[in-house]
Amino acid sequence: MSLRDPIPVHHQTVFPHGCYVVGPVTPVLDFEAGTKDNPVRKIDTFTGEPMWAVPVMDANPEARTSDKTVSVKLLGAAEPVVPPVPPQLKALGVNLVPVEFDGLMVRAYVSDRGRLEWSVKARVMRAAGSVPEGAGGQDARAGGHARGGGSA
């Protein structure tokens, strides 16, 4: 059996306890095509769109420390926007942003260390609990959702 395409999954399947953005959104660079002086954006092989990466922390208390932070790849020409810190967390001095991903996909691969790893892609990053895009919500250009998705 050969599964080449990413496997669609629901956010709750990958992050049943939720997840939090723990760093900035950054462009994914193609180190094989670019140089230090001339960086080249990595393009998703399945969609042809540029990729962005956002580090998120899995809120699952049973997750191994090494599996707590994952880089979710987001697709799109425009830089995805991290939602604001919720007021109740900000009041406590916590700068974590709970998010959910729509159009989530995973793909298994074997790392250079010979370990089974997962590439996680998403089409949309939005504030946890907000209305999914296409269900009466608004997109990132209107300040509601950030678009995205990525690839290994």
N, CA, C and O atoms as a GROMACS GRO file, in nm:
protein
  608
    1MET      N    1   0.085  -0.117   0.000
    1MET     CA    2   0.000   0.000   0.000
    1MET      C    3   0.090   0.123   0.000
    1MET      O    4   0.191   0.128   0.070
    2SER      N    5   0.051   0.221  -0.079
    2SER     CA    6   0.129   0.344  -0.088
    2SER      C    7   0.036   0.463  -0.076
    2SER      O    8  -0.041   0.493  -0.168
    3LEU      N    9   0.044   0.532   0.036
    3LEU     CA   10  -0.033   0.655   0.056
    3LEU      C   11   0.061   0.771   0.031
    3LEU      O   12   0.150   0.798   0.112
    4ARG      N   13   0.041   0.841  -0.079
    4ARG     CA   14   0.130   0.952  -0.114
    4ARG      C   15   0.074   1.086  -0.071
    4ARG      O   16   0.149   1.176  -0.033
    5ASP      N   17  -0.057   1.100  -0.076
    5ASP     CA   18  -0.120   1.227  -0.041
    5ASP      C   19  -0.141   1.237   0.109
    5ASP      O   20  -0.153   1.135   0.177
    6PRO      N   21  -0.145   1.361   0.160
    6PRO     CA   22  -0.175   1.379   0.303
    6PRO      C   23  -0.314   1.324   0.336
    6PRO      O   24  -0.403   1.323   0.251
    7ILE      N   25  -0.331   1.279   0.459
    7ILE     CA   26  -0.456   1.219   0.505
    7ILE      C   27  -0.537   1.326   0.580
    7ILE      O   28  -0.488   1.381   0.679
    8PRO      N   29  -0.659   1.358   0.533
    8PRO     CA   30  -0.740   1.458   0.603
    8PRO      C   31  -0.784   1.406   0.741
    8PRO      O   32  -0.825   1.291   0.755
    9VAL      N   33  -0.775   1.492   0.841
    9VAL     CA   34  -0.818   1.458   0.977
    9VAL      C   35  -0.884   1.580   1.040
    9VAL      O   36  -0.863   1.693   0.995
   10HIS      N   37  -0.963   1.557   1.143
   10HIS     CA   38  -1.024   1.667   1.218
   10HIS      C   39  -0.927   1.720   1.322
   10HIS      O   40  -0.841   1.646   1.371
   11HIS      N   41  -0.940   1.847   1.356
   11HIS     CA   42  -0.856   1.909   1.458
   11HIS      C   43  -0.859   1.827   1.587
   11HIS      O   44  -0.755   1.805   1.649
   12GLN      N   45  -0.978   1.784   1.629
   12GLN     CA   46  -0.993   1.709   1.754
   12GLN      C   47  -0.920   1.575   1.752
   12GLN      O   48  -0.885   1.522   1.857
   13THR      N   49  -0.897   1.520   1.634
   13THR     CA   50  -0.824   1.393   1.623
   13THR      C   51  -0.677   1.413   1.656
   13THR      O   52  -0.617   1.330   1.725
   14VAL      N   53  -0.619   1.523   1.607
   14VAL     CA   54  -0.477   1.550   1.630
   14VAL      C   55  -0.453   1.618   1.764
   14VAL      O   56  -0.356   1.587   1.834
   15PHE      N   57  -0.542   1.710   1.800
   15PHE     CA   58  -0.527   1.787   1.924
   15PHE      C   59  -0.654   1.775   2.010
   15PHE      O   60  -0.726   1.873   2.026
   16PRO      N   61  -0.681   1.657   2.068
   16PRO     CA   62  -0.805   1.638   2.145
   16PRO      C   63  -0.814   1.727   2.268
   16PRO      O   64  -0.925   1.754   2.317
   17HIS      N   65  -0.702   1.775   2.320
   17HIS     CA   66  -0.701   1.864   2.436
   17HIS      C   67  -0.674   2.009   2.396
   17HIS      O   68  -0.658   2.096   2.481
   18GLY      N   69  -0.671   2.034   2.266
   18GLY     CA   70  -0.644   2.168   2.216
   18GLY      C   71  -0.496   2.190   2.191
   18GLY      O   72  -0.413   2.104   2.217
   19CYS      N   73  -0.465   2.309   2.139
   19CYS     CA   74  -0.325   2.347   2.116
   19CYS      C   75  -0.312   2.497   2.126
   19CYS      O   76  -0.411   2.570   2.114
   20TYR      N   77  -0.189   2.543   2.148
   20TYR     CA   78  -0.159   2.684   2.170
   20TYR      C   79  -0.043   2.727   2.081
   20TYR      O   80   0.057   2.656   2.071
   21VAL      N   81  -0.056   2.843   2.017
   21VAL     CA   82   0.056   2.900   1.941
   21VAL      C   83   0.162   2.943   2.040
   21VAL      O   84   0.133   3.013   2.137
   22VAL      N   85   0.287   2.901   2.016
   22VAL     CA   86   0.396   2.933   2.109
   22VAL      C   87   0.512   3.007   2.042
   22VAL      O   88   0.620   3.021   2.100
   23GLY      N   89   0.490   3.055   1.920
   23GLY     CA   90   0.595   3.128   1.850
   23GLY      C   91   0.538   3.199   1.729
   23GLY      O   92   0.419   3.187   1.700
   24PRO      N   93   0.622   3.272   1.658
   24PRO     CA   94   0.574   3.348   1.543
   24PRO      C   95   0.552   3.262   1.419
   24PRO      O   96   0.608   3.153   1.406
   25VAL      N   97   0.469   3.312   1.330
   25VAL     CA   98   0.453   3.252   1.198
   25VAL      C   99   0.575   3.291   1.116
   25VAL      O  100   0.613   3.408   1.112
   26THR      N  101   0.636   3.194   1.050
   26THR     CA  102   0.755   3.221   0.968
   26THR      C  103   0.740   3.155   0.831
   26THR      O  104   0.675   3.051   0.819
   27PRO      N  105   0.800   3.214   0.728
   27PRO     CA  106   0.797   3.148   0.598
   27PRO      C  107   0.883   3.023   0.601
   27PRO      O  108   0.988   3.020   0.666
   28VAL      N  109   0.838   2.919   0.532
   28VAL     CA  110   0.917   2.797   0.520
   28VAL      C  111   1.010   2.816   0.400
   28VAL      O  112   0.964   2.848   0.290
   29LEU      N  113   1.140   2.797   0.422
   29LEU     CA  114   1.239   2.818   0.318
   29LEU      C  115   1.284   2.686   0.258
   29LEU      O  116   1.291   2.584   0.326
   30ASP      N  117   1.314   2.690   0.130
   30ASP     CA  118   1.367   2.574   0.058
   30ASP      C  119   1.519   2.586   0.058
   30ASP      O  120   1.575   2.657  -0.026
   31PHE      N  121   1.584   2.517   0.151
   31PHE     CA  122   1.729   2.530   0.167
   31PHE      C  123   1.807   2.468   0.052
   31PHE      O  124   1.922   2.502   0.029
   32GLU      N  125   1.743   2.375  -0.022
   32GLU     CA  126   1.811   2.314  -0.137
   32GLU      C  127   1.809   2.407  -0.258
   32GLU      O  128   1.903   2.406  -0.338
   33ALA      N  129   1.704   2.487  -0.273
   33ALA     CA  130   1.691   2.576  -0.390
   33ALA      C  131   1.750   2.714  -0.366
   33ALA      O  132   1.788   2.782  -0.460
   34GLY      N  133   1.757   2.755  -0.240
   34GLY     CA  134   1.805   2.890  -0.210
   34GLY      C  135   1.943   2.889  -0.145
   34GLY      O  136   2.003   2.784  -0.122
   35THR      N  137   1.990   3.012  -0.117
   35THR     CA  138   2.117   3.030  -0.047
   35THR      C  139   2.093   3.127   0.069
   35THR      O  140   1.984   3.181   0.084
   36LYS      N  141   2.196   3.146   0.149
   36LYS     CA  142   2.186   3.240   0.262
   36LYS      C  143   2.153   3.380   0.212
   36LYS      O  144   2.072   3.451   0.271
   37ASP      N  145   2.217   3.419   0.102
   37ASP     CA  146   2.197   3.553   0.046
   37ASP      C  147   2.074   3.563  -0.043
   37ASP      O  148   2.025   3.673  -0.069
   38ASN      N  149   2.024   3.449  -0.090
   38ASN     CA  150   1.908   3.448  -0.181
   38ASN      C  151   1.811   3.338  -0.135
   38ASN      O  152   1.804   3.232  -0.198
   39PRO      N  153   1.736   3.363  -0.025
   39PRO     CA  154   1.645   3.260   0.023
   39PRO      C  155   1.529   3.237  -0.075
   39PRO      O  156   1.483   3.330  -0.141
   40VAL      N  157   1.485   3.112  -0.083
   40VAL     CA  158   1.375   3.074  -0.172
   40VAL      C  159   1.265   3.012  -0.087
   40VAL      O  160   1.293   2.924  -0.006
   41ARG      N  161   1.142   3.057  -0.105
   41ARG     CA  162   1.028   3.002  -0.032
   41ARG      C  163   1.000   2.860  -0.078
   41ARG      O  164   1.007   2.830  -0.197
   42LYS      N  165   0.968   2.774   0.017
   42LYS     CA  166   0.930   2.637  -0.016
   42LYS      C  167   0.785   2.637  -0.064
   42LYS      O  168   0.700   2.708  -0.010
   43ILE      N  169   0.759   2.559  -0.166
   43ILE     CA  170   0.627   2.548  -0.226
   43ILE      C  171   0.571   2.409  -0.196
   43ILE      O  172   0.640   2.309  -0.211
   44ASP      N  173   0.446   2.404  -0.153
   44ASP     CA  174   0.381   2.277  -0.123
   44ASP      C  175   0.369   2.194  -0.251
   44ASP      O  176   0.321   2.242  -0.353
   45THR      N  177   0.414   2.070  -0.244
   45THR     CA  178   0.417   1.984  -0.363
   45THR      C  179   0.277   1.943  -0.410
   45THR      O  180   0.260   1.906  -0.526
   46PHE      N  181   0.177   1.948  -0.322
   46PHE     CA  182   0.043   1.903  -0.359
   46PHE      C  183  -0.045   2.016  -0.410
   46PHE      O  184  -0.135   1.992  -0.491
   47THR      N  185  -0.020   2.140  -0.365
   47THR     CA  186  -0.107   2.252  -0.403
   47THR      C  187  -0.035   2.359  -0.485
   47THR      O  188  -0.100   2.438  -0.553
   48GLY      N  189   0.098   2.362  -0.480
   48GLY     CA  190   0.173   2.465  -0.549
   48GLY      C  191   0.173   2.599  -0.478
   48GLY      O  192   0.215   2.699  -0.535
   49GLU      N  193   0.125   2.603  -0.352
   49GLU     CA  194   0.119   2.727  -0.277
   49GLU      C  195   0.239   2.742  -0.184
   49GLU      O  196   0.295   2.642  -0.137
   50PRO      N  197   0.280   2.868  -0.157
   50PRO     CA  198   0.388   2.891  -0.060
   50PRO      C  199   0.346   2.844   0.079
   50PRO      O  200   0.228   2.839   0.111
   51MET      N  201   0.445   2.811   0.161
   51MET     CA  202   0.416   2.758   0.294
   51MET      C  203   0.466   2.850   0.404
   51MET      O  204   0.566   2.920   0.389
   52TRP      N  205   0.394   2.848   0.514
   52TRP     CA  206   0.429   2.918   0.638
   52TRP      C  207   0.431   2.813   0.748
   52TRP      O  208   0.367   2.709   0.735
   53ALA      N  209   0.503   2.839   0.856
   53ALA     CA  210   0.507   2.746   0.969
   53ALA      C  211   0.470   2.821   1.096
   53ALA      O  212   0.509   2.936   1.114
   54VAL      N  213   0.395   2.754   1.183
   54VAL     CA  214   0.362   2.811   1.313
   54VAL      C  215   0.384   2.701   1.418
   54VAL      O  216   0.329   2.592   1.404
   55PRO      N  217   0.464   2.729   1.522
   55PRO     CA  218   0.485   2.628   1.626
   55PRO      C  219   0.367   2.629   1.724
   55PRO      O  220   0.327   2.734   1.773
   56VAL      N  221   0.314   2.511   1.751
   56VAL     CA  222   0.205   2.499   1.848
   56VAL      C  223   0.240   2.394   1.953
   56VAL      O  224   0.311   2.297   1.926
   57MET      N  225   0.190   2.417   2.073
   57MET     CA  226   0.209   2.322   2.184
   57MET      C  227   0.081   2.241   2.199
   57MET      O  228  -0.028   2.297   2.210
   58ASP      N  229   0.096   2.109   2.198
   58ASP     CA  230  -0.015   2.019   2.220
   58ASP      C  231  -0.050   2.023   2.369
   58ASP      O  232   0.037   2.004   2.454
   59ALA      N  233  -0.178   2.048   2.401
   59ALA     CA  234  -0.221   2.059   2.540
   59ALA      C  235  -0.250   1.923   2.605
   59ALA      O  236  -0.295   1.918   2.719
   60ASN      N  237  -0.224   1.814   2.534
   60ASN     CA  238  -0.247   1.681   2.590
   60ASN      C  239  -0.149   1.657   2.705
   60ASN      O  240  -0.028   1.654   2.684
   61PRO      N  241  -0.200   1.639   2.829
   61PRO     CA  242  -0.110   1.619   2.942
   61PRO      C  243  -0.032   1.488   2.936
   61PRO      O  244   0.068   1.472   3.006
   62GLU      N  245  -0.077   1.394   2.853
   62GLU     CA  246  -0.009   1.264   2.842
   62GLU      C  247   0.092   1.260   2.728
   62GLU      O  248   0.161   1.159   2.711
   63ALA      N  249   0.102   1.366   2.651
   63ALA     CA  250   0.198   1.369   2.540
   63ALA      C  251   0.340   1.372   2.594
   63ALA      O  252   0.369   1.439   2.693
   64ARG      N  253   0.429   1.297   2.528
   64ARG     CA  254   0.571   1.299   2.567
   64ARG      C  255   0.628   1.438   2.545
   64ARG      O  256   0.584   1.510   2.455
   65THR      N  257   0.724   1.476   2.626
   65THR     CA  258   0.786   1.607   2.615
   65THR      C  259   0.836   1.632   2.474
   65THR      O  260   0.821   1.743   2.421
   66SER      N  261   0.896   1.532   2.412
   66SER     CA  262   0.950   1.547   2.276
   66SER      C  263   0.840   1.566   2.172
   66SER      O  264   0.867   1.611   2.061
   67ASP      N  265   0.715   1.531   2.207
   67ASP     CA  266   0.604   1.545   2.113
   67ASP      C  267   0.514   1.664   2.145
   67ASP      O  268   0.411   1.682   2.079
   68LYS      N  269   0.550   1.745   2.243
   68LYS     CA  270   0.465   1.856   2.288
   68LYS      C  271   0.454   1.968   2.186
   68LYS      O  272   0.346   2.025   2.169
   69THR      N  273   0.562   2.001   2.117
   69THR     CA  274   0.559   2.111   2.021
   69THR      C  275   0.569   2.056   1.880
   69THR      O  276   0.654   1.972   1.850
   70VAL      N  277   0.480   2.104   1.795
   70VAL     CA  278   0.478   2.060   1.655
   70VAL      C  279   0.468   2.184   1.567
   70VAL      O  280   0.404   2.282   1.603
   71SER      N  281   0.533   2.178   1.452
   71SER     CA  282   0.525   2.287   1.355
   71SER      C  283   0.414   2.253   1.257
   71SER      O  284   0.423   2.154   1.184
   72VAL      N  285   0.310   2.335   1.255
   72VAL     CA  286   0.200   2.316   1.162
   72VAL      C  287   0.228   2.404   1.041
   72VAL      O  288   0.252   2.524   1.055
   73LYS      N  289   0.225   2.344   0.923
   73LYS     CA  290   0.249   2.417   0.799
   73LYS      C  291   0.117   2.471   0.746
   73LYS      O  292   0.017   2.399   0.740
   74LEU      N  293   0.117   2.600   0.708
   74LEU     CA  294   0.000   2.668   0.656
   74LEU      C  295   0.028   2.712   0.512
   74LEU      O  296   0.139   2.755   0.481
   75LEU      N  297  -0.072   2.701   0.426
   75LEU     CA  298  -0.055   2.737   0.285
   75LEU      C  299  -0.110   2.875   0.255
   75LEU      O  300  -0.208   2.919   0.316
   76GLY      N  301  -0.048   2.944   0.161
   76GLY     CA  302  -0.103   3.068   0.111
   76GLY      C  303   0.004   3.173   0.087
   76GLY      O  304   0.110   3.171   0.149
   77ALA      N  305  -0.025   3.264  -0.006
   77ALA     CA  306   0.068   3.371  -0.037
   77ALA      C  307   0.075   3.474   0.076
   77ALA      O  308   0.182   3.527   0.105
   78ALA      N  309  -0.039   3.500   0.140
   78ALA     CA  310  -0.043   3.599   0.248
   78ALA      C  311  -0.001   3.535   0.380
   78ALA      O  312  -0.036   3.421   0.409
   79GLU      N  313   0.075   3.611   0.459
   79GLU     CA  314   0.120   3.560   0.588
   79GLU      C  315   0.000   3.540   0.682
   79GLU      O  316  -0.078   3.633   0.702
   80PRO      N  317  -0.015   3.420   0.739
   80PRO     CA  318  -0.124   3.396   0.834
   80PRO      C  319  -0.107   3.484   0.958
   80PRO      O  320   0.005   3.515   0.998
   81VAL      N  321  -0.218   3.521   1.016
   81VAL     CA  322  -0.218   3.608   1.133
   81VAL      C  323  -0.259   3.527   1.256
   81VAL      O  324  -0.364   3.462   1.257
   82VAL      N  325  -0.174   3.530   1.360
   82VAL     CA  326  -0.207   3.462   1.485
   82VAL      C  327  -0.317   3.542   1.554
   82VAL      O  328  -0.305   3.663   1.569
   83PRO      N  329  -0.425   3.476   1.598
   83PRO     CA  330  -0.531   3.548   1.670
   83PRO      C  331  -0.474   3.611   1.798
   83PRO      O  332  -0.369   3.569   1.845
   84PRO      N  333  -0.542   3.711   1.852
   84PRO     CA  334  -0.493   3.775   1.975
   84PRO      C  335  -0.505   3.683   2.096
   84PRO      O  336  -0.586   3.590   2.097
   85VAL      N  337  -0.424   3.710   2.197
   85VAL     CA  338  -0.434   3.636   2.324
   85VAL      C  339  -0.572   3.666   2.384
   85VAL      O  340  -0.609   3.783   2.394
   86PRO      N  341  -0.648   3.564   2.424
   86PRO     CA  342  -0.778   3.590   2.486
   86PRO      C  343  -0.763   3.675   2.613
   86PRO      O  344  -0.667   3.658   2.688
   87PRO      N  345  -0.857   3.768   2.638
   87PRO     CA  346  -0.847   3.858   2.753
   87PRO      C  347  -0.830   3.784   2.887
   87PRO      O  348  -0.756   3.830   2.974
   88GLN      N  349  -0.899   3.668   2.903
   88GLN     CA  350  -0.889   3.596   3.030
   88GLN      C  351  -0.748   3.540   3.053
   88GLN      O  352  -0.704   3.530   3.167
   89LEU      N  353  -0.677   3.503   2.946
   89LEU     CA  354  -0.539   3.457   2.960
   89LEU      C  355  -0.444   3.576   2.976
   89LEU      O  356  -0.350   3.571   3.056
   90LYS      N  357  -0.470   3.682   2.901
   90LYS     CA  358  -0.386   3.802   2.911
   90LYS      C  359  -0.390   3.859   3.052
   90LYS      O  360  -0.288   3.906   3.104
   91ALA      N  361  -0.508   3.856   3.116
   91ALA     CA  362  -0.523   3.907   3.252
   91ALA      C  363  -0.438   3.828   3.351
   91ALA      O  364  -0.398   3.881   3.455
   92LEU      N  365  -0.411   3.701   3.319
   92LEU     CA  366  -0.328   3.616   3.405
   92LEU      C  367  -0.179   3.625   3.369
   92LEU      O  368  -0.095   3.562   3.433
   93GLY      N  369  -0.148   3.704   3.266
   93GLY     CA  370  -0.009   3.716   3.222
   93GLY      C  371   0.036   3.601   3.134
   93GLY      O  372   0.156   3.581   3.116
   94VAL      N  373  -0.058   3.526   3.081
   94VAL     CA  374  -0.028   3.412   2.994
   94VAL      C  375  -0.037   3.457   2.849
   94VAL      O  376  -0.140   3.509   2.807
   95ASN      N  377   0.070   3.438   2.774
   95ASN     CA  378   0.072   3.483   2.635
   95ASN      C  379   0.056   3.369   2.535
   95ASN      O  380   0.110   3.375   2.424
   96LEU      N  381  -0.017   3.265   2.574
   96LEU     CA  382  -0.045   3.154   2.483
   96LEU      C  383  -0.176   3.182   2.411
   96LEU      O  384  -0.270   3.234   2.471
   97VAL      N  385  -0.181   3.146   2.283
   97VAL     CA  386  -0.301   3.169   2.203
   97VAL      C  387  -0.362   3.034   2.164
   97VAL      O  388  -0.304   2.960   2.085
   98PRO      N  389  -0.480   3.000   2.220
   98PRO     CA  390  -0.544   2.875   2.180
   98PRO      C  391  -0.600   2.888   2.038
   98PRO      O  392  -0.671   2.983   2.008
   99VAL      N  393  -0.566   2.792   1.952
   99VAL     CA  394  -0.611   2.796   1.813
   99VAL      C  395  -0.669   2.661   1.773
   99VAL      O  396  -0.648   2.559   1.840
  100GLU      N  397  -0.742   2.663   1.664
  100GLU     CA  398  -0.791   2.542   1.600
  100GLU      C  399  -0.755   2.551   1.453
  100GLU      O  400  -0.739   2.660   1.398
  101PHE      N  401  -0.741   2.436   1.390
  101PHE     CA  402  -0.706   2.431   1.249
  101PHE      C  403  -0.818   2.364   1.172
  101PHE      O  404  -0.871   2.261   1.214
  102ASP      N  405  -0.852   2.422   1.058
  102ASP     CA  406  -0.948   2.362   0.965
  102ASP      C  407  -0.871   2.313   0.844
  102ASP      O  408  -0.765   2.366   0.812
  103GLY      N  409  -0.925   2.211   0.778
  103GLY     CA  410  -0.856   2.154   0.663
  103GLY      C  411  -0.726   2.088   0.704
  103GLY      O  412  -0.628   2.092   0.630
  104LEU      N  413  -0.726   2.026   0.822
  104LEU     CA  414  -0.605   1.964   0.877
  104LEU      C  415  -0.575   1.834   0.804
  104LEU      O  416  -0.664   1.755   0.775
  105MET      N  417  -0.446   1.813   0.774
  105MET     CA  418  -0.400   1.692   0.706
  105MET      C  419  -0.270   1.646   0.769
  105MET      O  420  -0.190   1.729   0.814
  106VAL      N  421  -0.248   1.516   0.773
  106VAL     CA  422  -0.122   1.462   0.824
  106VAL      C  423  -0.062   1.369   0.720
  106VAL      O  424  -0.132   1.311   0.637
  107ARG      N  425   0.070   1.356   0.726
  107ARG     CA  426   0.142   1.264   0.638
  107ARG      C  427   0.257   1.205   0.716
  107ARG      O  428   0.337   1.278   0.774
  108ALA      N  429   0.266   1.074   0.717
  108ALA     CA  430   0.375   1.006   0.788
  108ALA      C  431   0.499   1.001   0.699
  108ALA      O  432   0.490   0.990   0.576
  109TYR      N  433   0.616   1.009   0.764
  109TYR     CA  434   0.742   0.993   0.693
  109TYR      C  435   0.847   0.942   0.791
  109TYR      O  436   0.827   0.949   0.912
  110VAL      N  437   0.956   0.890   0.739
  110VAL     CA  438   1.066   0.843   0.823
  110VAL      C  439   1.173   0.951   0.825
  110VAL      O  440   1.223   0.993   0.721
  111SER      N  441   1.209   0.995   0.947
  111SER     CA  442   1.307   1.102   0.962
  111SER      C  443   1.448   1.052   0.932
  111SER      O  444   1.470   0.933   0.912
  112ASP      N  445   1.543   1.146   0.929
  112ASP     CA  446   1.683   1.111   0.908
  112ASP      C  447   1.735   1.018   1.017
  112ASP      O  448   1.830   0.943   0.996
  113ARG      N  449   1.673   1.024   1.135
  113ARG     CA  450   1.713   0.938   1.247
  113ARG      C  451   1.645   0.801   1.243
  113ARG      O  452   1.664   0.719   1.332
  114GLY      N  453   1.565   0.777   1.136
  114GLY     CA  454   1.498   0.648   1.122
  114GLY      C  455   1.372   0.636   1.205
  114GLY      O  456   1.323   0.526   1.228
  115ARG      N  457   1.320   0.749   1.251
  115ARG     CA  458   1.200   0.750   1.337
  115ARG      C  459   1.077   0.791   1.255
  115ARG      O  460   1.087   0.878   1.169
  116LEU      N  461   0.963   0.730   1.283
  116LEU     CA  462   0.839   0.768   1.218
  116LEU      C  463   0.798   0.906   1.270
  116LEU      O  464   0.784   0.925   1.391
  117GLU      N  465   0.778   1.000   1.180
  117GLU     CA  466   0.740   1.138   1.214
  117GLU      C  467   0.613   1.172   1.137
  117GLU      O  468   0.573   1.100   1.046
  118TRP      N  469   0.551   1.282   1.175
  118TRP     CA  470   0.428   1.328   1.109
  118TRP      C  471   0.445   1.471   1.061
  118TRP      O  472   0.488   1.558   1.137
  119SER      N  473   0.411   1.495   0.937
  119SER     CA  474   0.401   1.630   0.883
  119SER      C  475   0.256   1.672   0.903
  119SER      O  476   0.164   1.598   0.867
  120VAL      N  477   0.234   1.791   0.959
  120VAL     CA  478   0.099   1.840   0.986
  120VAL      C  479   0.075   1.965   0.904
  120VAL      O  480   0.151   2.062   0.912
  121LYS      N  481  -0.031   1.962   0.824
  121LYS     CA  482  -0.067   2.074   0.738
  121LYS      C  483  -0.207   2.121   0.776
  121LYS      O  484  -0.286   2.045   0.831
  122ALA      N  485  -0.237   2.246   0.746
  122ALA     CA  486  -0.372   2.297   0.766
  122ALA      C  487  -0.403   2.405   0.664
  122ALA      O  488  -0.313   2.472   0.614
  123ARG      N  489  -0.528   2.420   0.635
  123ARG     CA  490  -0.574   2.524   0.544
  123ARG      C  491  -0.601   2.655   0.617
  123ARG      O  492  -0.574   2.763   0.564
  124VAL      N  493  -0.656   2.646   0.739
  124VAL     CA  494  -0.697   2.765   0.813
  124VAL      C  495  -0.656   2.752   0.959
  124VAL      O  496  -0.674   2.646   1.020
  125MET      N  497  -0.601   2.860   1.015
  125MET     CA  498  -0.576   2.870   1.160
  125MET      C  499  -0.672   2.976   1.211
  125MET      O  500  -0.682   3.085   1.155
  126ARG      N  501  -0.743   2.944   1.319
  126ARG     CA  502  -0.839   3.039   1.376
  126ARG      C  503  -0.838   3.031   1.527
  126ARG      O  504  -0.788   2.934   1.584
  127ALA      N  505  -0.893   3.132   1.591
  127ALA     CA  506  -0.903   3.131   1.737
  127ALA      C  507  -0.987   3.012   1.781
  127ALA      O  508  -1.090   2.983   1.720
  128ALA      N  509  -0.944   2.943   1.885
  128ALA     CA  510  -1.019   2.828   1.937
  128ALA      C  511  -1.160   2.872   1.973
  128ALA      O  512  -1.180   2.974   2.039
  129GLY      N  513  -1.257   2.793   1.929
  129GLY     CA  514  -1.397   2.822   1.961
  129GLY      C  515  -1.464   2.918   1.866
  129GLY      O  516  -1.584   2.942   1.877
  130SER      N  517  -1.389   2.975   1.770
  130SER     CA  518  -1.450   3.067   1.674
  130SER      C  519  -1.522   2.988   1.565
  130SER      O  520  -1.504   2.866   1.554
  131VAL      N  521  -1.601   3.056   1.487
  131VAL     CA  522  -1.678   2.992   1.382
  131VAL      C  523  -1.586   2.954   1.266
  131VAL      O  524  -1.510   3.039   1.219
  132PRO      N  525  -1.590   2.828   1.220
  132PRO     CA  526  -1.506   2.788   1.106
  132PRO      C  527  -1.539   2.870   0.981
  132PRO      O  528  -1.653   2.911   0.961
  133GLU      N  529  -1.437   2.892   0.899
  133GLU     CA  530  -1.456   2.964   0.773
  133GLU      C  531  -1.559   2.890   0.688
  133GLU      O  532  -1.560   2.767   0.683
  134GLY      N  533  -1.645   2.966   0.622
  134GLY     CA  534  -1.748   2.905   0.540
  134GLY      C  535  -1.873   2.873   0.619
  134GLY      O  536  -1.973   2.828   0.563
  135ALA      N  537  -1.868   2.895   0.751
  135ALA     CA  538  -1.985   2.870   0.835
  135ALA      C  539  -2.031   3.001   0.897
  135ALA      O  540  -2.073   3.006   1.013
  136GLY      N  541  -2.023   3.108   0.817
  136GLY     CA  542  -2.065   3.238   0.868
  136GLY      C  543  -1.952   3.320   0.924
  136GLY      O  544  -1.975   3.430   0.974
  137GLY      N  545  -1.828   3.267   0.917
  137GLY     CA  546  -1.712   3.340   0.969
  137GLY      C  547  -1.656   3.432   0.863
  137GLY      O  548  -1.709   3.442   0.753
  138GLN      N  549  -1.547   3.499   0.898
  138GLN     CA  550  -1.479   3.587   0.804
  138GLN      C  551  -1.335   3.542   0.788
  138GLN      O  552  -1.283   3.470   0.874
  139ASP      N  553  -1.270   3.583   0.680
  139ASP     CA  554  -1.133   3.536   0.661
  139ASP      C  555  -1.031   3.634   0.716
  139ASP      O  556  -1.067   3.739   0.770
  140ALA      N  557  -0.903   3.600   0.703
  140ALA     CA  558  -0.795   3.677   0.766
  140ALA      C  559  -0.790   3.820   0.714
  140ALA      O  560  -0.754   3.911   0.790
  141ARG      N  561  -0.824   3.842   0.588
  141ARG     CA  562  -0.819   3.978   0.534
  141ARG      C  563  -0.917   4.068   0.606
  141ARG      O  564  -0.899   4.190   0.609
  142ALA      N  565  -1.022   4.009   0.665
  142ALA     CA  566  -1.120   4.088   0.740
  142ALA      C  567  -1.091   4.081   0.889
  142ALA      O  568  -1.168   4.133   0.969
  143GLY      N  569  -0.980   4.018   0.928
  143GLY     CA  570  -0.940   4.013   1.068
  143GLY      C  571  -0.998   3.898   1.146
  143GLY      O  572  -0.988   3.897   1.269
  144GLY      N  573  -1.060   3.801   1.080
  144GLY     CA  574  -1.123   3.692   1.154
  144GLY      C  575  -1.043   3.565   1.161
  144GLY      O  576  -1.025   3.510   1.269
  145HIS      N  577  -0.995   3.517   1.050
  145HIS     CA  578  -0.926   3.389   1.044
  145HIS      C  579  -0.796   3.408   0.970
  145HIS      O  580  -0.781   3.500   0.890
  146ALA      N  581  -0.702   3.320   0.996
  146ALA     CA  582  -0.578   3.319   0.919
  146ALA      C  583  -0.577   3.194   0.833
  146ALA      O  584  -0.602   3.084   0.882
  147ARG      N  585  -0.549   3.212   0.705
  147ARG     CA  586  -0.549   3.099   0.614
  147ARG      C  587  -0.414   3.028   0.621
  147ARG      O  588  -0.314   3.088   0.660
  148GLY      N  589  -0.412   2.900   0.585
  148GLY     CA  590  -0.284   2.832   0.582
  148GLY      C  591  -0.292   2.686   0.545
  148GLY      O  592  -0.401   2.638   0.514
  149GLY      N  593  -0.181   2.612   0.548
  149GLY     CA  594  -0.163   2.468   0.522
  149GLY      C  595  -0.020   2.445   0.480
  149GLY      O  596   0.037   2.541   0.428
  150GLY      N  597   0.046   2.334   0.494
  150GLY     CA  598   0.187   2.319   0.460
  150GLY      C  599   0.222   2.180   0.418
  150GLY      O  600   0.133   2.098   0.392
  151SER      N  601   0.348   2.150   0.408
  151SER     CA  602   0.392   2.020   0.362
  151SER      C  603   0.527   1.984   0.421
  151SER      O  604   0.603   2.069   0.466
  152ALA      N  605   0.555   1.856   0.419
  152ALA     CA  606   0.686   1.808   0.466
  152ALA      C  607   0.790   1.835   0.364
  152ALA      O  608   0.907   1.803   0.385
   0.00000   0.00000   0.00000
